[in-house]
Amino acid sequence: MEEINTNLNDADTPSASLSLPDISTPSTIDALFDAWLGRTDPEILILPALSPSESLSHLIVPAKIGGARSKGQRRLSDNHIMSHKILLWRASRIEVYDPELEKKIKLKTILEMFTIPSNNFGGHILEIATVLKERFEKQNWGVVVPAPVTNAASGTGQSKSPRSESDNDLEFDADDFESANKGSASNPKPKSTSVHRYKITDADLSSIPRSANRIKTTCIWALAPSDHPIFGLNGCMHHIAMCDSSNYYISGGRVNAAVFGHNGLEMGQCWARRIDAMRDGVHGVTQAGIFGTAMKGVYSLVLGAPYSGLDEDTGEKIYYSVSGAVKATSSEPKLDAPTTRALLKSIDTGTGIRVLRHGKHKGSWKGCPVEGLRYDGLYQAVGWATKMNQLGGKFAQVGLVRMSGQADIREDKPNREDMLQLEKVKDGY
């Protein structure tokens, strides 16, 4: 294969170790949205921040209906998913939280609804809502806490709560929406409680694409016993909940993956699925092969099933064809996809990229893992070249070189013991 013409001398120095940034930093949010919306809904990425001066019922109502459906183990329609995407994106554009916005939309309650495990939200909705909730909590949701009131006589300070007893409204969750004003004799609704009612109309959903498909599911999320050998606290799938053999979510803390460098990982460390790799901060998404942003570059890259006849992997060097390379028909390579732009940014910065090889990648290089995913260290994106596929279409191919100063690739991993663990994951609990 044609060598990519570039100076590789700069690849000899590993990136400096970076401290773990605040998980609510814009780079984390942008990386998650790039992976979630970059390919399917790029038009959302130009929408502005939420504002208290506009009508927001078309976002509030679907969010609450979606919460009720998800809690009831019913799969969300395309309408609801689209509204969640718009709501979370526009919320992520808020730099300083406005208390007037909280009065109008009660975003705090909506984000809490998205992050409660029993409400069954997973994937990007759960990830992004968690990050936003932490961001706005640090801003106290825009509420300025009064200074302690000093008792002149005694000289002691007494703090007065910013909320009085009369302000003790019941905040919304999925149960409230399903059973609003359905108080029983055994559990009457207190008179001081205010439950907000919403009449749902077509106008509320006017800005959201409609779908005729409403798929139901009987999937029920459950946590494994703490002593389970695989999904328990000491197992390789610890803090991962599941509802069948292919649906997982992270039920406990996770390491921020929007960090350059090794991020505390060991060479040859293995994972059974992408979800547990996400838990440990090696790769920040479960679907896309690239995790990064056009502004910062690529944090991590998963080498899965290669594009036959296009990609090449020699262990020390990788020739990585960008997304869409197989079906490209244009006379010039397209460079505007978010993941492609992230790769090009990494070429500019020279910052190391974490590379994982997947068992599906076997065959392209003899040292690939047989099963699961394996961490093979930091690679530097050193240049790109224009290539042509069998259709005559042109695409970009990026060259990556393994950085020196690292331990060797652990071609012996996963070993027999690892394989036994990985094999048992599919049995669930």
JONOR-V871809 format. One record per backbone hydrogen bond with DSSP energy under -0.5 kcal/mol. NH is the residue of the N-H (numbers start at 1). CO is the residue of the C=O. If there is no record, write none. Layout:
# JONOR-V871809
[[NH:CO] [NH:CO]]
This chain:
# JONOR-V871809
[[5:3] [6:4] [8:6] [11:8] [12:9] [13:10] [14:12] [18:260] [25:22] [28:25] [29:25] [30:26] [31:27] [32:28] [33:29] [34:30] [35:31] [36:32] [37:33] [38:33] [38:34] [41:37] [44:41] [45:42] [46:43] [47:44] [50:90] [54:51] [59:56] [60:56] [61:57] [63:59] [64:60] [65:61] [66:62] [67:63] [68:64] [69:65] [70:66] [71:67] [72:68] [73:70] [74:69] [75:215] [78:213] [81:77] [82:78] [83:79] [84:80] [85:81] [86:82] [87:83] [88:84] [89:85] [90:86] [91:87] [92:88] [93:89] [94:91] [99:97] [101:98] [102:98] [103:99] [104:100] [105:101] [106:101] [106:102] [110:106] [111:107] [112:108] [113:109] [114:110] [115:111] [116:112] [117:115] [119:116] [120:117] [121:116] [125:122] [126:122] [127:123] [128:124] [129:125] [130:126] [131:127] [132:128] [133:129] [134:130] [135:131] [136:132] [137:133] [138:134] [139:135] [140:137] [141:136] [142:139] [143:140] [145:143] [149:158] [150:148] [151:156] [152:150] [155:151] [158:149] [161:159] [167:164] [168:165] [169:167] [171:169] [177:173] [178:174] [179:175] [180:177] [182:179] [184:187] [188:185] [193:190] [195:193] [196:194] [200:198] [204:201] [205:201] [205:202] [206:203] [208:205] [214:212] [217:73] [222:242] [228:225] [232:228] [233:226] [235:232] [237:230] [238:235] [239:231] [240:237] [241:249] [242:222] [243:247] [244:247] [248:246] [249:241] [251:239] [251:249] [252:239] [255:279] [259:257] [261:352] [265:262] [268:375] [269:266] [271:373] [277:273] [278:274] [279:275] [280:276] [281:278] [282:277] [283:277] [291:300] [292:290] [293:297] [297:293] [298:342] [299:291] [300:291] [301:354] [302:289] [303:301] [303:356] [304:302] [308:306] [310:307] [311:307] [312:319] [313:364] [314:317] [315:317] [316:314] [318:400] [319:312] [320:318] [320:398] [321:319] [322:396] [325:322] [328:324] [328:325] [335:333] [341:337] [342:338] [343:339] [344:340] [345:341] [346:342] [347:343] [348:344] [349:345] [350:346] [353:379] [354:299] [355:377] [356:301] [357:374] [358:303] [359:372] [361:358] [362:359] [363:365] [364:361] [368:365] [373:271] [374:357] [375:269] [376:355] [376:374] [379:353] [380:401] [382:380] [382:399] [383:399] [385:397] [387:395] [389:393] [392:389] [393:328] [394:330] [395:387] [397:385] [398:320] [399:383] [400:318] [401:380] [402:316] [403:378] [404:11] [411:409] [413:410] [419:415] [420:416] [421:417] [422:418] [423:419] [424:420] [425:421] [425:422] [426:422] [426:423] [427:424] [428:425]]
